[in-house]
């Protein structure tokens, strides 16, 4: 199984105690939905390796204390810090609500603005602490679109389109020439 067949559930942040337990940060809307996991895939040195779960306890919203089979010491656990945690895509519940979407599913979708029409293609999504952002290629430039219900209106899965209402001036900010006055002038050696 490759990363293309999976979605990232989160990542291991640190050890917990001295008997091999770890803290798993869950980058999901509802961490409680993952309280009954039996296994996950960890990315270790670029490879996805299955790990079977002995116990998992969701604590503090998006964090879980997790124990894996055959990880019994702090030294074994330390090797897994910063590893990404993945699950197969076929384990995701399908979303039918046209106002919601999984970040991975919109990559490659055409962005269509309510006023300007077709703009560009979604290249990726940045999950940030303060604001999640859609990265779109627009006329050869990277444009970041904040994800919120006022801007990202609907997703048309059948036609692979993301319908947005961009704030006035957003595209212009990215299209401005960043050259300083005088950069184009030639200096005479006289």
C-alpha positions, 0 to 999 in steps of 0.5 A: 500500500502506498501513500496515494492509497491512504490519507494522513490521520495525524502523526506521532508527537512524543513518547508517553511514560517509559513502557512504549506508549506514544502520543498520537496527534489526530488531525481530524474533525472528530477524534472520538471516531478513531477510538476503536482503531485496531491498526494504523500505518506509520511512515517509517523511513519513507515506507508505510508499516502496519502497526497493531494497536494494543490500546488507544485513549483519546485525551484532550480533543485531538490527542490520543495515548496509543500503545502498539503491539511489540513496542514495549520500551521507551527506546522502541517508542522514540524511533516512532516520534514524528512518524506520520500515521495513515489509514487506507482511503477506503476506510473514509466515510463518503461525504455527500454534503456539497458544502463539506469535503476531505482535503485530499479529494479536491486536489486537481479540482477546477476552482470556479469563482462566482464572478470571475469563472474558472480560475485554476486547479487546486494543487494542494491544501495546507492545514494550518493552525490558524486557517486552512488554505487551498493552494491554487495555480492561477496564471502561473502563480501560487494563490492561497484561498482561505477555507471557510464557508463564506469563500468556499461555497460548494464542491461538485464532485461529479464535475471536479469543481470547487465553487468559491466566492473570492474576496475582492482583491485576493487575486490582485494581491498575488498578481501584483508585480513585486519589482521595486521602482527603478529595477528595470532602469539601466545604470549608465556608466558615464 
